Amino acid sequence: QVQLVESGGGLVQPGGSLRLSCAVSGRTLSSYTMGWFRQAPGKEREFVAGINWNGANTDYADSVQGRFTISRDRAKNTVYLQMNSLRPEDTAIYYCAADSQGAWRVDRIRAPYDYWGQGTQVTVSS
C-alpha cells in the first residue's frame, strides 16, 4: 500500500517562503508522475504543480508560476514544493498526489492521480 505524507506547512507572513515535502512509502515511485494540489475553504481542490518521473517535465498553475518550484529526489522517494513570495491567496491545505500511470505526462486534473496524502495546512497572513 502506497502512503504519502506531507510536511512543512505552517503560518508564514506575506512575501515569505515555505518548503513542503512529500515522503512516499510502500513503493518506489521512480516511474510515477507526482503532483501538488491545494484546497482553500469553500473552493474546489486545484492543481498547483506537477513533475514527471525523471523531472524532465514540470507544469505549474498560472497563479504560482515563477514563485513555486516542484522537485523530486528519486533516491529518497520524496517530492518537494518550494514556495516563495507567498500571498494570502495561497492559504490552503496542500495535498501531494501520485499518478501511477503518469510516467512522461503531467496532468492538471485530479482523476489520473490514484494516491493522495492527508494534506498540510499553509496559512499566509500577517
Secondary structure in CASP SS format (residue, H / E / C, confidence):
PFRMAT SS
TARGET T0000
AUTHOR 0000-0000-0000
METHOD secondary structure of the structure
MODEL  1
Q C 1.00
V C 1.00
Q E 1.00
L E 1.00
V E 1.00
E E 1.00
S E 1.00
G C 1.00
G C 1.00
G E 1.00
L E 1.00
V E 1.00
Q C 1.00
P C 1.00
G C 1.00
G C 1.00
S C 1.00
L E 1.00
R E 1.00
L E 1.00
S E 1.00
C E 1.00
A E 1.00
V E 1.00
S E 1.00
G C 1.00
R C 1.00
T C 1.00
L C 1.00
S C 1.00
S C 1.00
Y C 1.00
T E 1.00
M E 1.00
G E 1.00
W E 1.00
F E 1.00
R E 1.00
Q E 1.00
A C 1.00
P C 1.00
G C 1.00
K C 1.00
E C 1.00
R C 1.00
E E 1.00
F E 1.00
V E 1.00
A E 1.00
G E 1.00
I E 1.00
N C 1.00
W C 1.00
N C 1.00
G C 1.00
A C 1.00
N C 1.00
T E 1.00
D E 1.00
Y E 1.00
A C 1.00
D C 1.00
S C 1.00
V C 1.00
Q C 1.00
G C 1.00
R C 1.00
F E 1.00
T E 1.00
I E 1.00
S E 1.00
R E 1.00
D E 1.00
R C 1.00
A C 1.00
K C 1.00
N C 1.00
T E 1.00
V E 1.00
Y E 1.00
L E 1.00
Q E 1.00
M E 1.00
N C 1.00
S C 1.00
L C 1.00
R C 1.00
P H 1.00
E H 1.00
D H 1.00
T C 1.00
A E 1.00
I E 1.00
Y E 1.00
Y E 1.00
C E 1.00
A E 1.00
A E 1.00
D E 1.00
S C 1.00
Q C 1.00
G C 1.00
A C 1.00
W C 1.00
R C 1.00
V C 1.00
D C 1.00
R C 1.00
I C 1.00
R C 1.00
A C 1.00
P C 1.00
Y C 1.00
D C 1.00
Y E 1.00
W E 1.00
G C 1.00
Q C 1.00
G C 1.00
T E 1.00
Q E 1.00
V E 1.00
T E 1.00
V E 1.00
S C 1.00
S C 1.00
END
